[in-house]
Amino acid sequence: MYAEPLSAPIAATPPHRAFPLTWIAMVAVVSLMSVTALVGFVATSADQTRLNQVRLMNHDLGWLLLSLIDAETGVRGFVLTGKLEYLEPYEWGTRFIQTLSPTLIGDVDRFAAAQPGADGDRAPFSHHLANIRTVWSDAIGQVSGHEMAAGAATLETMHGKRLMDSLRSDIGGFIAARDAIATQAEHDIGREANWVLLLNLAGGIAAVSALIYASLRSMRDAVRREQAVGANVQARRQIELLLVMAEMLQSAIDRDDANAVLRASASQLLPGLNGALYVFNNSRDRLDLSTFWAADGSAAGAGTPPDFITPNSCWALKRGKPHRNDRFDGALRCEHAAAGQVSLEIPMSARGELYGLLELTATGGDAEARMEDVQLIAGALADAMSLALSNISLRERLHNQALRDPLTGLYNRRFLEEMLERLANDADRKQAPLSALMIDLDHFKLVNDKFGHATGDAVLRQVAITVTAVLRSTDVACRYGGEEFAVLMPDCSLDLAAAKAEQIRAAIADMSRDGRVPPISASIGVACTPETVTLASDMIAAADAALYQAKQQGRDRVVAGSPRAVSPKLVIATR
């Protein structure tokens, strides 16, 4: 008589109620993992952006400090000697200061004002910067007016040293503070990555447990849960690959390195898609093909992308936004898009400057759907590559500024000295001759005095173009100083170097025929190892001595160094 009451509660509980609970738990786990991964990615990206901004600002501040030191050194040298060449670092430094962002100067002002012990009467950093530039300008003006004593007095009475010390202190303190922020950002990135890893690991364990439990209830529900976990794992894998790509791009030295990282990352993040990277050329009138890659198996017969495209032929570049070239009738397609393909084009910009275009292409009936699925990850890929191109471009500009003469575009004297040692070692190893030319423009001071320094600079630039046009691709032309140029010619004998020197002399003499520059001539000295000197380190001096002989013999001529005497070799006769 007690069996019926005991069985009633069991029958009232339907066994299928566990399925909704399992489904809800699985959805919660997958959602938590997705949100965790997304939040980790966003937080890491924000910290990385903050870190990059701090490093860029510290880079600008470091150059600002170097510019101030160069400018101060140039002014003091000019005040002491009255020679204009000492003003070159001053002019370079002041030009760089003028390019600084007002926001950067304001940040330094606020930092200096917030320091412990700083009172309200203390002048801000921008005021000190303006004062020191005024002091320099006044001293230069006085020395230019032949009042050297007054210029020196201005530097002392206007407290130029005190102003420079204050500027150095403010900049150094601000850089140290920003370095602390960068260190904290790096610490936050590492901590966030660890938390994301731990949370994802916990979520993965929970997801596996839910799948095992669901498989006991229904094979269909187990498959659905497995697919959800797989999608989440793929998203996490994509984020990890993006982070690895960003780290690798930071180590890229040049565009070839960056292209290799892009190809390797795209093959994993965007399987089944062809891709190409286009980068603006120097004149920015077209985009040249930098690199391209093909999908595994699907790109057979697809052909190579065009070598270049023009900005006016691309809707993504015109709009400054990603653009998809679909295949349906009436779709807006770029002029350079290949027929029969669906392509996604993403402009690549960083720090307000457009660097290139990332193009992804696909074929097949599901090409549009595949492009729709990869838009977000493709955008993240383009953003990472854009920042890398920006850093490489900045590094190349700084490298060129360190090795090239800003007026003529030729290499400077420091590069000549480094290249001479390298070429000398190659010539010694190959037992090949190495020649050097020293070129000096005759009576160049008269050109500056009669036509002005602007015309003199134009003459120097035209001479550099003329010399480069005559030389071989393996020759190295440098501006040695003032109106003097030097050329290193590997694998070149004394006779061949003298013939090239004569061509250069004649070409410089012909420059004035079209009226672009005043009449000008050049004297050239030629030296060669081992024909005129034994050691390559003496070759520049030997060429300079030959140049001096050309000047003494009436200028506008080429003089080659005399062949050195060779000791007779001892020959042992054999029978």
Secondary structure as UniProt FT lines:
FT   HELIX           3..12
FT   HELIX           15..17
FT   HELIX           18..81
FT   HELIX           84..87
FT   HELIX           88..98
FT   HELIX           102..113
FT   TURN            116..117
FT   TURN            120..121
FT   HELIX           125..144
FT   TURN            145..146
FT   HELIX           148..157
FT   TURN            158..159
FT   HELIX           160..217
FT   HELIX           219..250
FT   HELIX           255..269
FT   TURN            271..272
FT   STRAND          274..280
FT   TURN            282..283
FT   STRAND          287..293
FT   TURN            296..301
FT   STRAND          308..309
FT   HELIX           311..313
FT   HELIX           315..319
FT   STRAND          323..325
FT   TURN            329..330
FT   TURN            335..336
FT   TURN            339..340
FT   STRAND          342..350
FT   TURN            351..352
FT   STRAND          353..362
FT   TURN            365..366
FT   HELIX           367..373
FT   HELIX           375..403
FT   TURN            406..408
FT   HELIX           413..430
FT   STRAND          434..441
FT   TURN            442..443
FT   HELIX           444..451
FT   HELIX           453..470
FT   TURN            473..474
FT   STRAND          476..481
FT   TURN            482..483
FT   STRAND          484..490
FT   HELIX           494..509
FT   HELIX           510..514
FT   STRAND          522..529
FT   TURN            530..532
FT   HELIX           536..538
FT   HELIX           539..552
FT   TURN            553..554
FT   STRAND          558..560
//
